[in-house]
Amino acid sequence: MKIDIKGMIDEIETNTALLTTIHQNLVKTMGAKIAEIKRSLTIEHDGISISRNLLKHSNFVTSAGYDQQTKCMDIAFNTGKVYRYKNVPSTFYESLETRSSLKGLRNDLSAFEYEQLE
């Protein structure tokens, strides 16, 4: 039995080129999706632009962001609504990212003045 090594090498090279093209297209598509998501996580309101980070440990808060200079915090809820909270200590925002659970967050947020952005 004769093995067609040249044919096997040609097939491997063809498949490698095809996979490279597929990979490049996937990277381009995912890069565009990531940029779109980042844009959707940023809101400018009253001259303050805040970019939110996704929160993975909550069923009702999807993302949160903070502006150190103005002490404003944006929170997006799973309902699609985004609120900007004012005069929020940086330690409060930092706790959102480190808390193992956001139980009681609604009560905690009631201490801050807020407005709905979206």
N, C-alpha and C positions, 0 to 999 in steps of 0.2 A: 504494500500500500504506500503510495507516494503522497506526501504532505505538501500542499501548496503554500510554502512559507511566504513567498512574495504576495500571494493573494491575501493571506492573513494580515500581513503588514499593511497592505493597501487598505484593507477594511478597518483596521485599527486607526490608521491615519485619517480616514474619512469620518469615522465615528468621533475621533478626538476633535476634529475641526467642527463637526456638528454640535458637539457638547460645548465647545468653547463659544460658539455663536449663541447657543441657548443661554449659557451662563451670562454672557455680556448683556443680552436683552433683559434677563431677569434682574441683573444688578441695576441697569438703567431704569427699569420699571419700578423696582423697589425704592430706588433713590428718589424718584419723582413722588412716590406715595409718601415716603418719609417727609419730604419737603412740604407736601400738602398737609400732612398731619401737624407738622410744626407750625405752619401758618394758621391752621385752625385753632391752635392752642394759644394764640397770641391775640390779645385785644388791646386796642388803644382807645382810651376814653378819657376825656378831659385832659388831654396832653400827657397822660400816663400810659405807657405801654408795658403790659405784664405778660410774660410767657409762662404758661402753666406746664407742669410736669405731670405725667400720668401717675396715678396712685393705684397700686395693685391690690392693696389689702382692704378695700372698701367696696361694699355693694351699692352704696348710694352716692359716693363722691368719685368722680372719674378723674379729675385733675385739679391741681392747685398751683398757684404761683404767688410770688411776693416781690414787692418793690421796697427795698431797704430804705431808700431816701424818703419816700412818702408814707411808709408804713401801711401801704395798702396791700390787701391780699385778695386774689381772685380765686373763687372756687366754682367748679363746674359739677353739677349734680347729674345723676343718670337720667334725669328728666329732660336734659338738654339745656336747662336754665343755668346761667352763669351770674354769680353775684360778686360784687366788689365790697369787701369789708374794710373799714377805715380805722386808723389808730390801733393797728394790731401789732403787738410786740413780736419781734423776730423769733423769740423763743417759742411763741405759740405756733407760728408757721413751721418752724423746724420740728416741732413735736408731731405735726401731721405726717411728716415723712418717716418718723421713727416709731410712732405708736404702732403697737401690734393690732390694735382695734380702734375703730373710730366711734365706738359706742359712746353716747353722751355728747357727741360733737354738736348736734343741733342746739342743745342746751348751752354749751360753751360759746357757740357763735352768737347767741342772743345778747351777749354782753357788748357786742360791737354794732356801731351804726353801719348800715349797708344799703346798697341799691342794686336793683336787677339790671344787668347789662344786656343779656340775651334771653 
